[in-house]
Amino acid sequence: MVSSAGFSEEVSIMITRAAGVAEVLFGLMFFFLYKHKLINVLNILGLIGLLIAVYVLQPQLLIEAFNPVTTNIPLIALSYILLKESAEHKKS
């Protein structure tokens, strides 16, 4: 998807690797800090941003198996549930 944005092959590889490392680091942060509101908000915004990026750059991916819609929407919902549970827990 990065190369479809007009980057050279070398730059695309660097961006892809950096994005992969960032995704793993964020995943670890989410795993350990899932109760924090900011982590869940960042997760929701990031997943929405990824959906928009796919829609703009490669919309044909949205109808393929295991597409960003079927993988991101449940994760967005999970973060939303975690946000609501956290807010209700603080009220109690």
N, C-alpha and C positions, 0 to 999 in steps of 0.2 A: 504494500500500500504506500510505503514511503517513496518508492521509485516512481509511482504514478503521480506524485506531487511535483515531479520535475527534477529531482535530485540525481546526481551522478551515482553510478553503482557503488563507488567507494564511500561516498557520503551516506548513501542509503544504508550500507552495512554498518557504519558507525552509529547512525541514528537508531537503527534497529537494535543493536547491541546495548546502547545506552538506555533505550526504552525498556529492554528486557531486564536489565539490572535494576532500573528504577521500579519496575513492576514487582520484582521479587522483594526489594527492600520495603516497598509499601505494603505488600502482602504480609511480610513479617511484622511490620508495625500494626497492621490491622489485626493480626492474630493475637498479639499481646495487648493491644490497647482498644479492643472492639467496644468497650463500654464508654469511651470518650466521644462526646458529641462531634468534635472537630474531625476526627478520623472518619466517622460515618458520613458527615456532610461532604468531606473531600472525596470519599468513595462514590457517593451518589453523583457529584458533579463530574468526576472523572469518567464514570461509566456513561453518563449522558453525553459528555464531550466525545468519547470514543464512538458512540452511536451516530452522532452528528458527522464526525469525520468520515465514517464509513459511508453514510448517506451521500455526502458531498463527493468523496473521492472514488468510491467503488460501490455504487448502489446495488449492483447485481449480487453482491455478497449477502444482502439482506434477505434473499429468498433461498439461499443454499442451506444444506443441512448444518446444524450446529452454528447457525448464524449469530451475529451479535445481538439480535433481538431476543432470541431464545436463551442466550447465555447471560446477557446484561440485565434484562428486566427482572428476573428472579433475584439477582444480587442487589439491584436497586431496592426491590421490595424488602429483602432481608435487612438492609441497612435502615430502611424506613421503620421497620418493626423494632429494630434495636434502638432507634432514636425514641420512638414512642414508649417502649418499655423503660428506657432510662429516665424519661421525663416522668412517667407514672411512679417509678420507684423513688424518685426524689420527692414527690408530693407526699408519699406515705411516711 
